[in-house]
Amino acid sequence: MPGSQSVEESEEEFAEWDHRAVTALCVVVIVGSTVAGVLEVPLAWQMPFLFLAIYVIMRALVPLRASKKELTGLRRELRQLRESIDRSAPARIEHYPTAADFYGALSAYLQRGVRNLDTWYVRTGTPDEFSRSTQEFADYFQRVLVWARDGGSVRRLFCSGSSAEFSDWTARHRANTRDLTRYEIREVSWSIGTDLMSLAILDDRAVFLAFTVGPRVQGMRIEGPEAAKYFKEYFDRHWENAHIVR
């Protein structure tokens, strides 16, 4: 439209008036301080000129419009840098030599603002059997139920093997947790004769892996978005083909 100004022209005009205002303030400060000195004005009456002088100096050193643009650009660069670091940072690994260490750390991690939990339980015995022998697992298993009741989203995949007892257990567990609307259970049949690797994926932040080594449970935490992404894709494929427990 005729007579309209572009954003750049408006900013240039504002900067010009801003510069004139700073210049005028400089004149006021100089004249005021000179008159105050000649007339020996008391210091209390000179304070407004001192504050005005400080303001003028700050405006001269850090122009407000320019600083706003620089801060906006700096925030954008910091966000891009953070995203780049997250993508390229190596995964952090922490080892847990005992079941108490592993399940204690897993339970504590749930309290760190986690929203989604995907778990894969692959053992020859049912969770009830494992709970009787490993109190730390029992505490963790129940904590997940409480966490789901408080709003957490859970997908739990159980590997039943060839045991009819395991399938009966998952059916009872589904009946006992039917009130948890964000707690899903599926079952995959897999004939195994030994405990394999169990896992837990927490958002896109961390993966906990549990191994049975002789009579002990050991594990590790792999923390990082890339690791979580790989394991989640692996989990999703099995979840899609697993039997829904109703």
C-alpha positions as CSV (number, residue, x, y, z in Angstrom):
1,M,0.0,0.0,0.0
2,P,1.3,3.5,-0.8
3,G,2.9,5.2,2.2
4,S,3.2,1.9,4.2
5,Q,6.5,1.1,5.8
6,S,8.3,-2.2,5.8
7,V,9.4,-3.8,9.1
8,E,13.0,-2.9,8.4
9,E,12.2,0.7,7.7
10,S,10.1,1.0,10.9
11,E,13.0,-0.5,12.9
12,E,15.5,1.9,11.3
13,E,13.2,4.9,12.1
14,F,12.8,3.7,15.7
15,A,16.6,3.3,16.0
16,E,17.1,6.8,14.7
17,W,14.7,8.3,17.3
18,D,16.2,6.1,19.9
19,H,19.6,7.5,19.1
20,R,18.3,11.1,19.2
21,A,16.7,10.4,22.6
22,V,20.0,9.1,24.0
23,T,21.8,12.1,22.6
24,A,19.3,14.5,24.2
25,L,19.7,12.7,27.5
26,C,23.5,13.1,27.3
27,V,23.1,16.8,26.9
28,V,20.7,17.0,29.8
29,V,23.2,15.0,32.0
30,I,26.1,17.2,31.0
31,V,24.3,20.5,31.5
32,G,22.7,19.3,34.7
33,S,25.9,18.1,36.3
34,T,27.7,21.3,35.3
35,V,25.1,23.6,36.7
36,A,24.9,21.4,39.9
37,G,28.7,21.8,40.3
38,V,28.7,25.5,39.8
39,L,25.8,26.2,42.1
40,E,27.1,23.6,44.7
41,V,23.8,21.8,44.7
42,P,23.5,19.3,47.6
43,L,24.4,15.7,46.7
44,A,20.8,14.5,47.4
45,W,19.5,16.8,44.7
46,Q,22.1,15.5,42.2
47,M,21.1,11.8,42.6
48,P,18.5,11.9,39.8
49,F,21.2,13.2,37.4
50,L,23.6,10.4,38.6
51,F,20.9,7.7,37.9
52,L,20.2,9.3,34.5
53,A,23.9,9.3,33.7
54,I,24.1,5.6,34.5
55,Y,21.1,4.9,32.3
56,V,22.5,6.8,29.4
57,I,25.8,5.0,29.7
58,M,24.0,1.6,29.7
59,R,21.9,2.6,26.7
60,A,25.0,3.7,24.8
61,L,26.8,0.4,25.6
62,V,23.9,-2.0,25.1
63,P,21.2,-0.7,22.7
64,L,17.9,-2.2,23.7
65,R,16.7,-3.1,20.3
66,A,20.0,-4.7,19.3
67,S,20.3,-6.6,22.6
68,K,16.8,-8.0,22.1
69,K,17.6,-9.3,18.7
70,E,20.9,-10.7,20.0
71,L,19.2,-12.5,22.9
72,T,16.6,-14.0,20.6
73,G,19.4,-15.3,18.2
74,L,21.4,-16.6,21.2
75,R,18.4,-18.6,22.5
76,R,17.9,-20.1,19.1
77,E,21.5,-21.0,18.7
78,L,21.6,-22.6,22.2
79,R,18.5,-24.6,21.4
80,Q,20.0,-25.9,18.2
81,L,23.3,-26.7,20.0
82,R,21.4,-28.6,22.7
83,E,19.5,-30.6,20.1
84,S,22.8,-31.3,18.2
85,I,24.5,-32.5,21.5
86,D,21.5,-34.8,22.3
87,R,21.8,-36.4,18.9
88,S,25.6,-36.8,18.9
89,A,26.3,-37.4,22.6
90,P,27.5,-41.0,23.3
91,A,25.2,-43.2,25.4
92,R,25.9,-43.2,29.1
93,I,26.0,-46.6,30.7
94,E,25.7,-47.5,34.4
95,H,26.1,-51.1,35.7
96,Y,24.1,-52.7,38.6
97,P,25.7,-55.8,40.1
98,T,22.7,-56.9,42.2
99,A,19.0,-57.1,41.9
100,A,18.6,-54.6,44.7
101,D,20.8,-52.1,42.8
102,F,19.0,-52.7,39.5
103,Y,15.4,-52.6,40.6
104,G,16.0,-49.8,43.1
105,A,17.5,-47.6,40.4
106,L,14.6,-48.5,38.0
107,S,12.0,-47.6,40.6
108,A,13.8,-44.3,41.4
109,Y,14.0,-43.4,37.7
110,L,10.2,-43.6,37.3
111,Q,10.0,-40.7,39.7
112,R,12.0,-38.4,37.4
113,G,9.1,-37.2,35.3
114,V,8.8,-40.3,33.1
115,R,5.5,-40.5,31.2
116,N,5.8,-43.8,29.3
117,L,7.1,-47.2,30.3
118,D,7.6,-50.2,28.0
119,T,8.6,-53.4,29.7
120,W,9.5,-56.9,28.5
121,Y,9.5,-59.7,31.1
122,V,11.2,-62.8,29.8
123,R,11.6,-65.4,32.6
124,T,10.6,-69.1,33.0
125,G,8.8,-68.3,36.2
126,T,5.8,-66.0,36.7
127,P,6.3,-62.5,38.3
128,D,4.7,-63.9,41.4
129,E,7.4,-66.6,41.6
130,F,10.2,-64.1,41.0
131,S,8.7,-61.8,43.6
132,R,8.9,-64.5,46.2
133,S,12.6,-64.9,45.6
134,T,13.5,-61.3,44.9
135,Q,11.9,-58.7,47.2
136,E,13.4,-55.8,45.2
137,F,11.6,-57.0,42.1
138,A,8.3,-57.3,44.0
139,D,8.6,-53.7,45.2
140,Y,9.3,-52.5,41.7
141,F,6.5,-54.5,40.2
142,Q,4.0,-53.0,42.6
143,R,5.5,-49.5,42.2
144,V,4.7,-49.7,38.5
145,L,1.1,-50.3,39.2
146,V,0.9,-47.4,41.6
147,W,2.7,-45.2,39.0
148,A,0.2,-46.2,36.3
149,R,-2.7,-45.4,38.7
150,D,-1.1,-41.9,39.1
151,G,-1.2,-41.3,35.4
152,G,1.8,-43.1,33.9
153,S,1.4,-45.0,30.7
154,V,2.5,-48.6,30.7
155,R,2.9,-51.4,28.1
156,R,3.9,-54.7,29.7
157,L,4.8,-57.6,27.5
158,F,5.1,-61.0,29.1
159,C,6.9,-64.0,27.5
160,S,4.8,-67.0,28.6
161,G,6.9,-69.8,27.1
162,S,5.1,-73.1,27.0
163,S,3.8,-72.9,30.5
164,A,0.0,-73.0,30.9
165,E,0.4,-71.6,34.4
166,F,2.0,-68.5,33.0
167,S,-1.0,-67.8,30.7
168,D,-3.3,-68.3,33.6
169,W,-1.3,-65.8,35.6
170,T,-1.5,-63.1,32.9
171,A,-5.3,-63.6,32.7
172,R,-5.6,-63.1,36.5
173,H,-3.3,-60.1,36.4
174,R,-5.4,-58.5,33.7
175,A,-8.5,-59.0,35.7
176,N,-6.8,-57.5,38.8
177,T,-5.6,-54.4,36.8
178,R,-8.6,-53.8,34.6
179,D,-9.3,-50.5,36.3
180,L,-6.0,-49.1,35.2
181,T,-6.9,-47.5,31.9
182,R,-3.3,-46.7,31.0
183,Y,-1.9,-50.1,31.8
184,E,-1.8,-52.5,28.8
185,I,-0.8,-56.2,28.9
186,R,0.2,-58.4,26.0
187,E,1.6,-61.9,25.9
188,V,4.0,-63.6,23.5
189,S,4.5,-67.3,23.3
190,W,8.1,-68.3,23.2
191,S,9.3,-71.7,24.2
192,I,12.4,-71.2,26.3
193,G,14.2,-73.2,28.9
194,T,16.1,-70.4,30.6
195,D,15.7,-66.8,31.6
196,L,16.6,-64.3,28.9
197,M,17.1,-60.6,28.9
198,S,14.3,-58.4,30.3
199,L,14.1,-54.7,29.5
200,A,12.4,-51.5,30.4
201,I,12.3,-48.4,28.2
202,L,11.5,-45.1,29.9
203,D,10.3,-42.4,27.4
204,D,13.1,-41.7,24.9
205,R,15.6,-41.3,27.7
206,A,16.9,-44.6,29.1
207,V,16.8,-48.4,28.7
208,F,17.2,-50.8,31.6
209,L,18.5,-54.3,30.8
210,A,18.3,-57.2,33.3
211,F,20.3,-60.4,33.0
212,T,20.2,-63.6,35.1
213,V,23.8,-64.7,35.7
214,G,23.7,-67.9,37.7
215,P,21.6,-67.3,40.8
216,R,22.0,-63.5,40.6
217,V,20.3,-60.7,38.6
218,Q,22.6,-58.1,37.2
219,G,21.8,-55.3,34.9
220,M,22.7,-52.0,33.3
221,R,21.2,-48.7,32.3
222,I,21.9,-47.2,28.8
223,E,20.9,-43.6,28.8
224,G,20.5,-41.6,25.6
225,P,17.8,-40.9,22.9
226,E,19.5,-43.0,20.2
227,A,19.7,-46.2,22.4
228,A,16.1,-45.7,23.6
229,K,14.9,-45.3,19.9
230,Y,16.5,-48.5,18.8
231,F,15.1,-50.6,21.7
232,K,11.7,-49.0,21.3
233,E,11.5,-49.9,17.6
234,Y,12.5,-53.5,18.6
235,F,9.9,-53.6,21.3
236,D,7.2,-52.2,19.0
237,R,7.6,-55.0,16.5
238,H,7.1,-57.6,19.2
239,W,4.2,-55.7,20.8
240,E,2.3,-55.4,17.5
241,N,2.5,-59.2,17.0
242,A,1.8,-60.2,20.6
243,H,-1.5,-61.6,22.0
244,I,-3.7,-59.0,23.7
245,V,-4.7,-60.2,27.2
246,R,-8.4,-59.2,27.7
